[in-house]
């Protein structure tokens, strides 16, 4: 600092007469020189707490600075406006009070806060540019340079630009109204609603799952037509799909009760403010932890399911054991096969166990073998053990499952399947969800080292207690911060 030669903190301050003040504060002749000023004549700038973190006397850094000031004095003069407001030195001012100083060295700026608040705010920011600041403090600094009116005009212009649809749109034609559900179909609708009620914990269901559930006690599709009993055929299935569509549109069935897992939809989690985002994150903070419960297992184990329509049923079982689950939607394509091979390699295990869940039909019977053969031949995994968990011929007989459509004769595996089992094929959706979960869970338990798994569960409980302690500590430290005001 160019005028720092006027101040030697290691020498006792010379006695000076009290500064003569004008009615607005310190004498303008004080500008540019360093003077000792009674600490009571200096006031923190209220704007400082708006731009930067408030200075707290109990802050460990302030306490340490006070100790240094007791020993060495104030090494750098405070910068103060002519009416006594601090532009630079709020921390030194607080620490000097803690140290018991009666006066502090001051250099005055030729400005009065009371005369020009905007200019004072700019100078406050400029005097603090080189201090270490938090992200929020840096953000507030930047905001001073932004004209809010110009920023808003630019925002509106951008919205108008991106909202403009400069393409040829499709003509929708005449409006058509779906017919209401007739009184004669109320029995059919009630049967569907009963299925949804019984399987509430498995929502969303697929149309196919409801179809098979109705076969347990087939309703009439039309109350006045005795021969319209619901059956395991394409005509009944189409009637069900139409009823489900109309019932969801008129509110008879909740929209969220049914989903088409074969047509996934992607939406993004968005927030209205940073404060809302931080609040949501704090609610979830350290709550999504999962210990690798399979890390102590001698083998690497994975679940593979043929179709997305049963993914919501099998997923809770996979989650219970933290087991990777792949939905192949038929035969797994190359990327998911490569991902399985990579996870196996990273596990460092010697044996790969694949638990496969697929339909009982020509292609479903071949999926486990085909997948294992590809992993062996294409990815050089020699020690691989595929297991068909469901659906098997024994399960079809045990649960007296209704068949689906006939086996496709165009399949290259049709003849071998038909010779052994006949033309009927059976779908996973025909199994009650609870039974499918039980079958998969039993298959997982059968290939687990239970003692090692239980030890990991005990360790996860200890992990949870530790993380809750950290979570409470962090939340306590963040209390009082107004995130909405950032």
C-alpha positions, 0 to 999 in steps of 0.5 A: 500500500503506497501510504503504508510508510506512514504507519509502523505497528511495532512503534508506539502510536504518537499522541495525536489530537482528536480528529476534528469532525464536520457535522457529517463525520471525519474531516475530509483532510483525513483522506489519504493519511493513516490515523489512529481513531477511537474504535467506538467511532467506527461502525461496520457497514450493514451492506457487508452482511448482505454481500459476505458472511457475517463476522462472528466474535465466536468464530475461531478465525476471529479469536485467532486474529484477536490473539495476533493483534494483542501481540503484534497490533493491527498490521493493516489499517482499516479503510473507512468512509468519512462518516465512519463506516468500514469499507475494508477491515470488518474482521480486524475491527471485531478482532481489535474489540476482542483484543481490547484496543481503544484505537485502530489505524484507519485510512479514510476514503473520500466518500460518505455512506449517507450521501451515496449508498450505491457508490459506497456499495461498489467501493465495499465490493472493490476493497474486498475483491482480493479476500478469500470468499465463499461461493455465495459471496462471489455470486453476490459480487457478480450480481452487483454488475448485472442490470436486472432489467436487462437480464430479464429482457434477455430472458424473455427474448430467449423464451420467445425465440425457443417457443416459436414453432416454425414448422408445419404442424399436423392437422388434427381433424374433427374432434371425436369423443370416446363412448362412456362405459355402459352399465352393462360393463360395470361388472367387468370394470368391478372385476378389474378394480378388484384385481387392482385392489388385491395387487396394490403393492405391485402398482403399476401393473401391466395389461397382461398381468390384469389379463391373467389375474382375471382368468382366476374368476372370469367375469362377463364382459357384458352383463346381459350376454351370458356367452361373453365370459372373459377368456384367455383369447385375443378378443377378450384381451382387446376388450380389456385393453379398451376398458382400461383405457376408458376407465383411466380417462374417466377416473374409474381407475387411477392413471398411475395403477397401470403402466407400459414398462416396454415404453419407458418415459424419461423426465428430469427432476427440476427445481424452482429455486436453489433453496428448494434444491438444497432443501430436498438434497438435505432431506435425502443427504446420506440416506441413499447409502447401500453397502455392497452386501455381496462383496464377501460372496465367493461367487459373482451373482446377477439376475437377468429377466426377459421382459420389462413387464415383470421388472417392478416385481423382481426389482425389490428382490434384487434390491434386497440383496444389492444384486445387479439386475438386467432386463434383456427385453428378449435376448440381451443385446451386446451392451448389457452383455458387455456390462455383465462381463465388466462387472464380473471382471471388476468383482475379482471373483472366479465364478459367474452365476446367472439367475435367469427369469423368462417365459416358458416358450421356445425362446425363453427356454434358450435365453439362459444358455444363449446368454451364457454361451455368448459370455463364454465365447465373446468375453472369455468367461469360462467359469459361468453357471446359468440357472433358469429360475422361472418360468419352468415346466414344473412351475406351470404344472404346480400353479396350474397356469393358463397358457398364452398364445401358441408357440411361434412355428417360425422360431428356430427352436419351435420343433424341439420345444413342441416335441418335449412340451407341446404347442402351448406357451406360458408367460411370466405375468401368469404367475401371481406377483407374490409367487414370482417374488418368492421363487426368485428370492428362494433361487437367490438364497440357494446360491448365497453364502448365508453366513457371509451375507448376514455379516454384511447386513450387521456391518450395514447397520453399523454403517447406518448409525455412523452416517446418521451421526454425520448427517445430524452434525452437518444439518446442525452446522447448516442451521440458520443459513437462508438458502432461499436468500442466496 
